[in-house]
Amino acid sequence: MKRFFLFIALLTITNAFAQIKHTVTKSAVTYEIKNMGIGTHGTFSGLTADIKFDAQNLAASSIEANIETATLNSDNEMRDKHLKSEDYFDIAKYPKITMKSVSFKHKSGGNYTGIFNVTIKDKTKTVEVPFTYTESGSTASFKGNFTINRQDFGVGGRSMVLAKDATITVEVETTK
């Protein structure tokens, strides 16, 4: 009988620490910000991520993602050069933007909220990211967007024409 209870306890502990590892197969990271009152947008590519997300065990779930700042593309070479300079992202000194989860909460259905530490130019701020998570067979998708104040991260300095807030949208497809 003791062996049976020991077996059940070990099985429970093993399941409590099990995580579902996701491998990124496709991603899109976009931003939008107003410049002189007009919405401008662009993309970052090459997202890499370590995703261990289990909707049934959020406490054991984690996401850590990185994106290369040099992949910034606004479809305007002159603007890209300026955005990659010291005035904005300073890609030579700060080659990556990172997001690391702190916690997750289930809202309803496939809706979740994650608390993430976002690091840009060695400045880290905590950001709440609402997202959806859906599964289909052996694949899953994460879709979310959030707003950051670019000045909190030292991006772009003070400006009368460039908005402080930028909206970031992240879409990731994975295999699990």
Beta strands, then each sheet from edge to edge (+ up, - down):
strand 1: 21-35
strand 2: 38-44
strand 3: 48-52
strand 4: 62-68
strand 5: 96-108
strand 6: 111-120
strand 7: 123-136
strand 8: 139-149
strand 9: 162-175
sheet 1: 2+ 1- 3+ 4- 5+ 6- 7+ 8- 9+
end
